[in-house]
Amino acid sequence: MEFHVKSGSPEKQRSACVVIGVFEPRKLSPVGEHLDQVSDGYISNILRRGDLEGKAGQVLLLHNVPNTLCDRVLLIGCGKEREFSETQYKRIISKAISTLNDTGSMEAVCFLSELNVKGRDTHWKVKHAVEATQSSLYTFDQLKSKTDTARRPLRKLVFNVTTRRDLTLGEQAICEGLAVSEGIKLAKDLANMPPNICHPTYLAEQAEKIASDFEKVTYSALEEADMIELGMGAFMAVAQGSEQPAKLIILEYKGGEEGESPVTLVGKGLTFDSGGISIKPSEAMDEMKYDMGGAASVFGAFLAVAKLDLPINLVMAVAAAENMPDGRACRPGDVVTSMSGQTIEILNTDAEGRLVLCDTLTYVEKFNPDVVIDVATLTGACVIALGAHASGLLSNHNPLAHDLLNAGETADDRAWRLPLWDEYQEQLNTNFADMANIGGRPAGTITAACFLSRYAKKYQWAHLDIAGTAWKGGKDKGATGRPVSMLTQYIIDRAQSKSAKES
């Protein structure tokens, strides 16, 4: 898919299609009004007849509009103008793309990027239009013997900007949008891949491939023997029930100054989670291939940062394992010793994500990180608390939490902060070890983060629980690629802040 920006009048576009917005009730956007005047009221006459009200998602394809050079004009309903939001903007972009793809327009000039989105500039609108376009065209059909493809798919999209001064901003936005989109696609592909293919070794191979593609990226991995030698008893307690060998996968991107403390992203990579001895119900257990959604998202964010060649240092650490109920699997009641020396009573083997993460959080101390952000499909409690709209955020550092929340707002990939108060720590008390791996049903998302916080005392740390946002079930089943957008935006913001201070 090709993307470009230009500044021009709609009637002068020699294109298969020009895309224009219409607000409710039958109110043309400024560009639409201009095109209507040029066409001697052709469009407004059609709207007056009731062909399109302007409700969000409505479409009307016009052919041979008078006094224009384009083959078609696509009118897209945008809803009520005063309610037009970032989310609505992305939805109508997606609707426009699916319509263009279905109606044979192989290239188009989109004037939706000129619509007013409150508080958002040209860069934001073009960047998110690219992301919405790529997302709407995404399919996972690698494993199908026959694939459905559009007869004449959309291949080129031009976003129009108001003035020529915005062209440079637009080009930069396309670059960022494409990088984030590639990261999201990688995250979706990894998460959607079935667990018989996407196991820890497969994830390690994908990391090696990324390292081979970028000069500034290096790959390494800890094997099970290395983890045993380092005393990662919590990690190995999860891995020991599977025939698939666990791996702790490391990618390092060195785009900043030598010795500069890196941003470190830690991902939970349970390529399949049966629950272990505390086995899950069989219904929807196939969706437990998505339990590596945290790993997939940090893979995606890492790829986006490398493609953008940002001037920072970044470390990705993925705790990759499979949780299975083998005869060698850990049992409820087992006590294990983590790499930090702290002991854990495993009361529920289905609370395994925190066990692989805690040893990984200890391991990444070696990189002297500036901040550490772990991402995990950690608790069903987070789905109950926040649904599918916001990821859960908990942190031991207010500025880091604030920056992540702001990045989520900018990226339209939002999180909601939950408390990490000492009172919740008491729920992890046990008579037989330093802590239990679960704290009971109340505040399950918070007590899971409290558990992790005990391994993150030596640096600024944030935890993102994406159990509700990493994938969708039902007829739209599939990975969402979240929170690649938020993570990448956070790192872009850091890079820009650093550049501003240096200039």
NUVEX-497838 format. One record per residue (C-alpha): residue in three letters; x, y, z. Coordinates in nm, 2 decimals, m for minus. Each point is the difference from the previous one (the first is absolute). Example, Ala and Ser with C-alpha at 12.3 -4.5 7.8 and 13.67 -1.06 7.14 Angstrom:
% residues 2
NODE   res        X        Y        Z
NODE   ALA     1.23    m0.45     0.78
NODE   SER     0.14     0.34    m0.07
***
This chain:
% residues 503
NODE   res        X        Y        Z
NODE   MET     0.00     0.00     0.00
NODE   GLU     0.14     0.34    m0.11
NODE   PHE    m0.07     0.32     0.20
NODE   HIS     0.06     0.36    m0.10
NODE   VAL    m0.10     0.35     0.10
NODE   LYS    m0.09     0.29    m0.22
NODE   SER    m0.18     0.33     0.01
NODE   GLY    m0.25     0.07    m0.27
NODE   SER    m0.36     0.06    m0.10
NODE   PRO    m0.24    m0.30    m0.02
NODE   GLU    m0.13     0.08    m0.35
NODE   LYS     0.36    m0.01    m0.14
NODE   GLN     0.08    m0.35     0.12
NODE   ARG     0.05    m0.25    m0.28
NODE   SER    m0.08    m0.29     0.21
NODE   ALA    m0.22    m0.31     0.01
NODE   CYS    m0.17     0.15     0.30
NODE   VAL    m0.02     0.31     0.22
NODE   VAL    m0.12    m0.06     0.36
NODE   ILE    m0.20     0.27     0.17
NODE   GLY    m0.17     0.02     0.35
NODE   VAL    m0.36     0.08     0.07
NODE   PHE    m0.13     0.09     0.34
NODE   GLU    m0.35    m0.05     0.14
NODE   PRO    m0.25     0.13    m0.12
NODE   ARG     0.12     0.01    m0.36
NODE   LYS     0.27     0.25     0.07
NODE   LEU     0.30    m0.01    m0.23
NODE   SER     0.35     0.06     0.13
NODE   PRO     0.17     0.32    m0.12
NODE   VAL     0.17    m0.20    m0.28
NODE   GLY    m0.33    m0.16    m0.09
NODE   GLU    m0.16     0.35    m0.02
NODE   HIS     0.27     0.11    m0.23
NODE   LEU    m0.05    m0.30    m0.22
NODE   ASP    m0.38     0.06     0.00
NODE   GLN     0.05     0.35    m0.12
NODE   VAL     0.23    m0.11    m0.28
NODE   SER    m0.25    m0.26    m0.10
NODE   ASP    m0.29     0.25     0.00
NODE   GLY    m0.18    m0.15     0.30
NODE   TYR     0.01    m0.36    m0.14
NODE   ILE     0.10    m0.15     0.34
NODE   SER    m0.24     0.21     0.22
NODE   ASN    m0.29    m0.09    m0.23
NODE   ILE     0.07    m0.37     0.05
NODE   LEU     0.02     0.06     0.38
NODE   ARG    m0.33     0.19     0.00
NODE   ARG    m0.17    m0.30    m0.16
NODE   GLY     0.10    m0.20     0.31
NODE   ASP     0.26    m0.23    m0.15
NODE   LEU     0.23     0.06     0.29
NODE   GLU    m0.08     0.15     0.34
NODE   GLY     0.36     0.02     0.12
NODE   LYS    m0.03    m0.26     0.29
NODE   ALA     0.33    m0.15     0.10
NODE   GLY     0.11    m0.27    m0.24
NODE   GLN    m0.26     0.07    m0.28
NODE   VAL     0.15     0.00    m0.35
NODE   LEU    m0.11     0.12    m0.34
NODE   LEU     0.21    m0.05    m0.31
NODE   LEU    m0.06     0.26    m0.28
NODE   HIS     0.12    m0.04    m0.36
NODE   ASN     0.08     0.27    m0.25
NODE   VAL    m0.05     0.30     0.22
NODE   PRO    m0.01     0.31    m0.23
NODE   ASN     0.31     0.22    m0.04
NODE   THR     0.23    m0.25     0.18
NODE   LEU     0.29    m0.21    m0.13
NODE   CYS    m0.05    m0.30     0.22
NODE   ASP    m0.20    m0.31    m0.09
NODE   ARG    m0.19    m0.02     0.32
NODE   VAL    m0.08     0.20     0.32
NODE   LEU    m0.05    m0.20     0.32
NODE   LEU    m0.21     0.17     0.26
NODE   ILE     0.06    m0.13     0.36
NODE   GLY    m0.24     0.07     0.28
NODE   CYS     0.18     0.15     0.30
NODE   GLY    m0.28     0.03     0.26
NODE   LYS    m0.06     0.32     0.19
NODE   GLU     0.27     0.26    m0.04
NODE   ARG     0.01     0.10     0.36
NODE   GLU     0.05    m0.37     0.11
NODE   PHE     0.27    m0.07    m0.25
NODE   SER     0.29    m0.16     0.20
NODE   GLU     0.33    m0.17    m0.06
NODE   THR    m0.17    m0.34     0.01
NODE   GLN    m0.27     0.10    m0.24
NODE   TYR     0.27     0.14    m0.24
NODE   LYS     0.18    m0.33    m0.01
NODE   ARG    m0.33    m0.19    m0.05
NODE   ILE    m0.10     0.21    m0.30
NODE   ILE     0.35    m0.04    m0.15
NODE   SER    m0.04    m0.38     0.04
NODE   LYS    m0.35     0.02    m0.16
NODE   ALA     0.13     0.20    m0.29
NODE   ILE     0.29    m0.25    m0.06
NODE   SER    m0.22    m0.31     0.01
NODE   THR    m0.25     0.17    m0.24
NODE   LEU     0.28     0.10    m0.24
NODE   ASN     0.14    m0.35     0.01
NODE   ASP    m0.34    m0.16    m0.07
NODE   THR    m0.09     0.24    m0.29
NODE   GLY     0.31    m0.03    m0.22
NODE   SER     0.18     0.33     0.07
NODE   MET     0.36    m0.10    m0.02
NODE   GLU     0.11     0.35     0.10
NODE   ALA    m0.18     0.29     0.17
NODE   VAL     0.05     0.35     0.14
NODE   CYS    m0.13     0.03     0.35
NODE   PHE    m0.12     0.34     0.13
NODE   LEU    m0.11    m0.14     0.34
NODE   SER     0.34     0.10     0.13
NODE   GLU    m0.12     0.36    m0.02
NODE   LEU    m0.29    m0.05     0.24
NODE   ASN     0.03     0.17     0.33
NODE   VAL     0.08    m0.24     0.29
NODE   LYS     0.00     0.20     0.32
NODE   GLY     0.35     0.06     0.13
NODE   ARG     0.17    m0.20    m0.28
NODE   ASP     0.23     0.13    m0.27
NODE   THR     0.08    m0.11    m0.35
NODE   HIS     0.28    m0.23     0.12
NODE   TRP    m0.24    m0.19     0.23
NODE   LYS    m0.27    m0.03    m0.26
NODE   VAL     0.22    m0.13    m0.28
NODE   LYS     0.19    m0.24     0.24
NODE   HIS    m0.32    m0.15     0.13
NODE   ALA    m0.16    m0.01    m0.34
NODE   VAL     0.30    m0.22    m0.11
NODE   GLU    m0.04    m0.22     0.30
NODE   ALA    m0.38    m0.03    m0.04
NODE   THR     0.05    m0.09    m0.37
NODE   GLN     0.25    m0.27     0.07
NODE   SER    m0.21    m0.14     0.28
NODE   SER    m0.31    m0.02    m0.22
NODE   LEU     0.19    m0.18    m0.27
NODE   TYR     0.16    m0.25     0.24
NODE   THR    m0.08    m0.37    m0.05
NODE   PHE     0.15    m0.31     0.15
NODE   ASP    m0.03    m0.26    m0.28
NODE   GLN     0.35    m0.15     0.00
NODE   LEU    m0.14    m0.34     0.10
NODE   LYS    m0.30    m0.02    m0.24
NODE   SER     0.03    m0.21    m0.31
NODE   LYS    m0.21     0.25    m0.19
NODE   THR    m0.01     0.38     0.06
NODE   ASP    m0.26     0.26    m0.08
NODE   THR     0.16     0.30    m0.17
NODE   ALA    m0.17     0.31    m0.14
NODE   ARG    m0.02     0.00    m0.38
NODE   ARG     0.15     0.35    m0.03
NODE   PRO     0.14     0.08     0.35
NODE   LEU     0.09     0.35     0.11
NODE   ARG     0.37     0.05    m0.06
NODE   LYS     0.06     0.37     0.04
NODE   LEU    m0.15     0.26     0.23
NODE   VAL     0.08     0.37     0.00
NODE   PHE    m0.10     0.21     0.30
NODE   ASN    m0.07     0.36    m0.07
NODE   VAL     0.12     0.27     0.24
NODE   THR    m0.13     0.36     0.02
NODE   THR     0.32     0.19    m0.09
NODE   ARG     0.34    m0.08    m0.16
NODE   ARG     0.16     0.08     0.34
NODE   ASP    m0.15    m0.32     0.14
NODE   LEU     0.16    m0.22    m0.26
NODE   THR     0.32    m0.07     0.20
NODE   LEU    m0.21    m0.07     0.31
NODE   GLY    m0.21    m0.24    m0.21
NODE   GLU     0.30    m0.19    m0.13
NODE   GLN     0.14    m0.04     0.35
NODE   ALA    m0.35    m0.12     0.11
NODE   ILE    m0.01    m0.26    m0.27
NODE   CYS     0.34    m0.13     0.10
NODE   GLU    m0.10    m0.04     0.36
NODE   GLY    m0.34    m0.14    m0.09
NODE   LEU     0.16    m0.27    m0.22
NODE   ALA     0.25    m0.10     0.27
NODE   VAL    m0.27    m0.03     0.26
NODE   SER    m0.22    m0.19    m0.24
NODE   GLU     0.28    m0.25    m0.07
NODE   GLY     0.05    m0.04     0.37
NODE   ILE    m0.37    m0.06     0.05
NODE   LYS    m0.01    m0.25    m0.29
NODE   LEU     0.29    m0.20     0.15
NODE   ALA    m0.17     0.00     0.34
NODE   LYS    m0.33    m0.12    m0.16
NODE   ASP     0.18    m0.27    m0.21
NODE   LEU     0.19    m0.14     0.30
NODE   ALA    m0.31    m0.01     0.22
NODE   ASN    m0.23    m0.14    m0.26
NODE   MET     0.25    m0.28    m0.09
NODE   PRO    m0.11    m0.34     0.14
NODE   PRO     0.19    m0.13     0.30
NODE   ASN     0.13    m0.30    m0.18
NODE   ILE     0.19     0.24    m0.22
NODE   CYS     0.06     0.30     0.22
NODE   HIS     0.19    m0.15     0.30
NODE   PRO     0.30     0.15     0.19
NODE   THR     0.25    m0.12    m0.27
NODE   TYR    m0.21     0.16    m0.27
NODE   LEU     0.00     0.33     0.19
NODE   ALA     0.37    m0.02     0.04
NODE   GLU     0.04    m0.05    m0.38
NODE   GLN    m0.21     0.31    m0.07
NODE   ALA     0.22     0.20     0.24
NODE   GLU     0.31    m0.13    m0.19
NODE   LYS    m0.15     0.11    m0.33
NODE   ILE    m0.06     0.35     0.13
NODE   ALA     0.36     0.02     0.12
NODE   SER     0.12    m0.11    m0.34
NODE   ASP    m0.20     0.28    m0.17
NODE   PHE     0.13     0.29     0.21
NODE   GLU     0.36     0.09     0.05
NODE   LYS    m0.07     0.16     0.34
NODE   VAL    m0.17    m0.31     0.14
NODE   THR     0.15    m0.30     0.17
NODE   TYR    m0.16    m0.32     0.11
NODE   SER     0.07    m0.24     0.29
NODE   ALA    m0.20    m0.25     0.20
NODE   LEU     0.02    m0.20     0.32
NODE   GLU    m0.07    m0.37    m0.03
NODE   GLU    m0.15    m0.21     0.28
NODE   ALA     0.35    m0.11     0.12
NODE   ASP     0.10     0.37     0.03
NODE   MET    m0.32     0.08     0.19
NODE   ILE     0.06    m0.29     0.24
NODE   GLU     0.36     0.12     0.06
NODE   LEU    m0.12     0.35     0.07
NODE   GLY    m0.25    m0.13     0.26
NODE   MET    m0.32     0.09    m0.20
NODE   GLY    m0.21    m0.24     0.20
NODE   ALA    m0.33     0.18    m0.06
NODE   PHE     0.05     0.01    m0.38
NODE   MET     0.10    m0.37    m0.01
NODE   ALA    m0.30    m0.10     0.22
NODE   VAL    m0.22     0.11    m0.29
NODE   ALA     0.21    m0.15    m0.28
NODE   GLN     0.07    m0.34     0.15
NODE   GLY    m0.33    m0.15    m0.10
NODE   SER     0.04     0.05    m0.37
NODE   GLU     0.20    m0.18    m0.27
NODE   GLN     0.06     0.34    m0.16
NODE   PRO     0.32     0.15     0.14
NODE   ALA    m0.04     0.35     0.16
NODE   LYS     0.21     0.29    m0.10
NODE   LEU     0.07     0.35     0.13
NODE   ILE     0.04     0.20    m0.33
NODE   ILE     0.20     0.32     0.00
NODE   LEU     0.02     0.26    m0.28
NODE   GLU     0.21     0.32     0.05
NODE   TYR    m0.04     0.30    m0.22
NODE   LYS     0.28     0.26     0.04
NODE   GLY    m0.11     0.32    m0.16
NODE   GLY     0.10     0.22     0.29
NODE   GLU     0.34     0.09     0.14
NODE   GLU     0.22    m0.28     0.13
NODE   GLY    m0.06    m0.06     0.37
NODE   GLU    m0.33     0.18     0.00
NODE   SER    m0.26    m0.19     0.21
NODE   PRO    m0.25    m0.17    m0.22
NODE   VAL    m0.38    m0.01     0.00
NODE   THR    m0.07    m0.37     0.08
NODE   LEU    m0.32    m0.18    m0.12
NODE   VAL    m0.08    m0.33     0.16
NODE   GLY    m0.26    m0.23    m0.16
NODE   LYS    m0.19    m0.30     0.14
NODE   GLY     0.04    m0.26    m0.27
NODE   LEU    m0.22    m0.30     0.10
NODE   THR    m0.04    m0.15    m0.34
NODE   PHE    m0.28    m0.22     0.14
NODE   ASP    m0.14     0.00     0.35
NODE   SER    m0.20    m0.31     0.09
NODE   GLY     0.00     0.12     0.36
NODE   GLY     0.23    m0.29     0.09
NODE   ILE    m0.12    m0.23     0.29
NODE   SER    m0.26     0.28     0.08
NODE   ILE    m0.13    m0.07    m0.35
NODE   LYS    m0.23     0.25    m0.17
NODE   PRO    m0.36    m0.08    m0.12
NODE   SER     0.00    m0.14    m0.35
NODE   GLU    m0.23     0.27    m0.14
NODE   ALA     0.20     0.26    m0.20
NODE   MET     0.33    m0.16     0.12
NODE   ASP     0.12     0.04    m0.36
NODE   GLU     0.02     0.37     0.07
NODE   MET     0.28    m0.07     0.25
NODE   LYS     0.24     0.02    m0.30
NODE   TYR    m0.05     0.37     0.06
NODE   ASP     0.17    m0.02     0.34
NODE   MET     0.31     0.12    m0.17
NODE   GLY    m0.17     0.32    m0.10
NODE   GLY     0.24     0.20     0.22
NODE   ALA     0.30    m0.16    m0.17
NODE   ALA    m0.16     0.07    m0.34
NODE   SER    m0.05     0.37     0.08
NODE   VAL     0.35     0.06     0.12
NODE   PHE     0.13    m0.17    m0.32
NODE   GLY    m0.22     0.24    m0.20
NODE   ALA     0.11     0.31     0.19
NODE   PHE     0.36    m0.11    m0.03
NODE   LEU    m0.03    m0.04    m0.38
NODE   ALA    m0.17     0.34    m0.03
NODE   VAL     0.28     0.17     0.19
NODE   ALA     0.27    m0.17    m0.20
NODE   LYS    m0.17     0.10    m0.33
NODE   LEU    m0.03     0.37     0.12
NODE   ASP     0.37    m0.01     0.10
NODE   LEU    m0.08     0.19     0.31
NODE   PRO     0.30     0.15     0.20
NODE   ILE    m0.06    m0.21     0.32
NODE   ASN     0.12    m0.33     0.14
NODE   LEU    m0.26    m0.27     0.03
NODE   VAL     0.00    m0.35     0.15
NODE   MET    m0.27    m0.26    m0.06
NODE   ALA    m0.02    m0.30     0.23
NODE   VAL    m0.26    m0.27    m0.07
NODE   ALA    m0.07    m0.27     0.25
NODE   ALA    m0.11    m0.28    m0.24
NODE   ALA    m0.14    m0.33     0.14
NODE   GLU    m0.29    m0.24    m0.02
NODE   ASN    m0.22    m0.09     0.30
NODE   MET    m0.10    m0.36    m0.02
NODE   PRO    m0.14    m0.27     0.24
NODE   ASP     0.27    m0.26    m0.04
NODE   GLY     0.12    m0.24     0.27
NODE   ARG     0.30     0.22     0.05
NODE   ALA    m0.22     0.32     0.04
NODE   CYS     0.01     0.20     0.32
NODE   ARG    m0.29    m0.06     0.24
NODE   PRO    m0.21     0.22     0.22
NODE   GLY     0.18     0.02     0.33
NODE   ASP     0.35    m0.01    m0.15
NODE   VAL     0.25     0.26     0.13
NODE   VAL     0.26     0.13    m0.24
NODE   THR     0.29     0.25     0.03
NODE   SER     0.02     0.28    m0.25
NODE   MET     0.32     0.15    m0.14
NODE   SER    m0.03     0.28     0.25
NODE   GLY     0.02    m0.25     0.29
NODE   GLN    m0.36     0.06     0.10
NODE   THR    m0.21    m0.32     0.05
NODE   ILE    m0.35    m0.05    m0.15
NODE   GLU    m0.27    m0.24     0.09
NODE   ILE    m0.19    m0.10    m0.31
NODE   LEU    m0.36    m0.01     0.10
NODE   ASN    m0.13     0.00    m0.36
NODE   THR     0.20    m0.12    m0.30
NODE   ASP    m0.22     0.21    m0.22
NODE   ALA     0.15     0.32     0.15
NODE   GLU     0.32    m0.08    m0.20
NODE   GLY     0.06     0.32    m0.18
NODE   ARG     0.12     0.18     0.31
NODE   LEU     0.24    m0.29     0.06
NODE   VAL     0.18     0.03    m0.33
NODE   LEU    m0.01     0.38     0.02
NODE   CYS     0.14     0.03     0.35
NODE   ASP     0.33    m0.17    m0.09
NODE   THR     0.01     0.20    m0.32
NODE   LEU    m0.04     0.32     0.19
NODE   THR     0.29    m0.10     0.22
NODE   TYR     0.21    m0.10    m0.30
NODE   VAL    m0.04     0.34    m0.18
NODE   GLU     0.17     0.18     0.29
NODE   LYS     0.33    m0.09    m0.19
NODE   PHE    m0.09     0.26    m0.27
NODE   ASN    m0.01     0.28     0.25
NODE   PRO    m0.34     0.11    m0.14
NODE   ASP    m0.13     0.35     0.01
NODE   VAL    m0.36    m0.13     0.01
NODE   VAL    m0.15    m0.35    m0.02
NODE   ILE    m0.35    m0.06    m0.14
NODE   ASP    m0.14    m0.35     0.01
NODE   VAL    m0.29    m0.09    m0.22
NODE   ALA    m0.21    m0.31     0.08
NODE   THR    m0.34    m0.16    m0.05
NODE   LEU     0.01    m0.06     0.37
NODE   THR    m0.34    m0.01     0.17
NODE   GLY    m0.36    m0.07    m0.09
NODE   ALA    m0.07     0.25     0.27
NODE   CYS     0.12     0.28    m0.23
NODE   VAL    m0.26    m0.11    m0.26
NODE   ILE    m0.27     0.03     0.27
NODE   ALA     0.13     0.34     0.12
NODE   LEU     0.07     0.18    m0.33
NODE   GLY    m0.16    m0.22    m0.28
NODE   ALA     0.16     0.02    m0.34
NODE   HIS     0.04     0.38    m0.02
NODE   ALA     0.29     0.08     0.23
NODE   SER     0.31    m0.19     0.11
NODE   GLY     0.08     0.00     0.37
NODE   LEU     0.30     0.21     0.11
NODE   LEU     0.18    m0.03     0.34
NODE   SER     0.33     0.16     0.08
NODE   ASN     0.25     0.09     0.28
NODE   HIS     0.09     0.33    m0.17
NODE   ASN    m0.26     0.27    m0.06
NODE   PRO     0.18     0.18    m0.29
NODE   LEU     0.04    m0.33    m0.19
NODE   ALA    m0.37    m0.08     0.05
NODE   HIS    m0.10     0.36    m0.11
NODE   ASP     0.21    m0.03    m0.32
NODE   LEU    m0.15    m0.34    m0.09
NODE   LEU    m0.35     0.13     0.06
NODE   ASN     0.07     0.30    m0.23
NODE   ALA     0.15    m0.22    m0.27
NODE   GLY    m0.31    m0.22     0.02
NODE   GLU    m0.22     0.31    m0.05
NODE   THR     0.20     0.12    m0.30
NODE   ALA     0.01    m0.35    m0.15
NODE   ASP    m0.37    m0.06     0.07
NODE   ASP     0.12    m0.32     0.17
NODE   ARG    m0.10     0.09     0.36
NODE   ALA     0.08    m0.13     0.34
NODE   TRP    m0.15     0.06     0.35
NODE   ARG     0.21     0.03     0.31
NODE   LEU    m0.08    m0.22     0.30
NODE   PRO     0.15     0.04     0.35
NODE   LEU     0.30    m0.18     0.13
NODE   TRP    m0.05     0.06     0.37
NODE   ASP     0.19    m0.19     0.27
NODE   GLU    m0.33    m0.13     0.15
NODE   TYR    m0.05    m0.22    m0.30
NODE   GLN     0.34    m0.17     0.06
NODE   GLU    m0.14    m0.17     0.31
NODE   GLN    m0.22    m0.22    m0.23
NODE   LEU     0.31    m0.18    m0.12
NODE   ASN     0.10    m0.12     0.36
NODE   THR     0.04    m0.37     0.05
NODE   ASN     0.13    m0.22     0.29
NODE   PHE     0.24    m0.20    m0.22
NODE   ALA     0.20     0.25    m0.21
NODE   ASP     0.08     0.36    m0.04
NODE   MET    m0.31     0.04    m0.21
NODE   ALA    m0.28    m0.18    m0.18
NODE   ASN    m0.04     0.03    m0.38
NODE   ILE    m0.37     0.10     0.04
NODE   GLY    m0.18     0.23     0.24
NODE   GLY    m0.35    m0.12    m0.03
NODE   ARG    m0.28     0.13    m0.22
NODE   PRO    m0.04     0.35     0.13
NODE   ALA     0.22     0.26    m0.19
NODE   GLY     0.16    m0.28    m0.20
NODE   THR     0.16     0.24    m0.25
NODE   ILE     0.15     0.21     0.28
NODE   THR     0.14    m0.29     0.20
NODE   ALA     0.16    m0.15    m0.31
NODE   ALA     0.18     0.33    m0.05
NODE   CYS     0.09     0.01     0.37
NODE   PHE     0.17    m0.34    m0.05
NODE   LEU     0.20     0.14    m0.30
NODE   SER     0.08     0.32     0.19
NODE   ARG     0.21    m0.20     0.25
NODE   TYR     0.24    m0.08    m0.29
NODE   ALA     0.01     0.35    m0.14
NODE   LYS     0.14     0.21     0.29
NODE   LYS     0.33     0.09    m0.16
NODE   TYR    m0.14     0.20    m0.29
NODE   GLN    m0.30     0.21    m0.12
NODE   TRP    m0.26    m0.25    m0.10
NODE   ALA    m0.35    m0.03    m0.16
NODE   HIS    m0.22    m0.29    m0.06
NODE   LEU    m0.26    m0.02    m0.28
NODE   ASP    m0.27    m0.27     0.04
NODE   ILE    m0.14    m0.05    m0.35
NODE   ALA    m0.22    m0.31     0.07
NODE   GLY    m0.30     0.19    m0.12
NODE   THR     0.16     0.19    m0.30
NODE   ALA     0.24    m0.25    m0.16
NODE   TRP    m0.26    m0.19    m0.20
NODE   LYS    m0.36    m0.02    m0.09
NODE   GLY    m0.22    m0.31     0.02
NODE   GLY    m0.32    m0.11    m0.18
NODE   LYS    m0.04     0.04    m0.37
NODE   ASP     0.27     0.27    m0.01
NODE   LYS     0.24    m0.22     0.18
NODE   GLY     0.36     0.12    m0.05
NODE   ALA     0.29     0.19     0.15
NODE   THR    m0.04     0.38     0.03
NODE   GLY     0.37     0.09     0.00
NODE   ARG    m0.05     0.21     0.31
NODE   PRO     0.19     0.17     0.17
NODE   VAL     0.26     0.04    m0.28
NODE   SER    m0.13     0.34    m0.08
NODE   MET     0.02     0.12     0.36
NODE   LEU     0.35    m0.14     0.06
NODE   THR     0.14     0.14    m0.33
NODE   GLN    m0.16     0.34     0.07
NODE   TYR     0.16     0.00     0.35
NODE   ILE     0.34    m0.06    m0.15
NODE   ILE    m0.05     0.25    m0.28
NODE   ASP    m0.10     0.26     0.27
NODE   ARG     0.32    m0.08     0.20
NODE   ALA     0.22     0.03    m0.31
NODE   GLN    m0.16     0.34    m0.09
NODE   SER     0.04     0.12     0.36
NODE   LYS     0.36    m0.10    m0.01
NODE   SER     0.07     0.17    m0.33
NODE   ALA    m0.18     0.32     0.13
NODE   LYS     0.23     0.01     0.31
NODE   GLU     0.31    m0.05    m0.22
NODE   SER    m0.08     0.28    m0.24
***
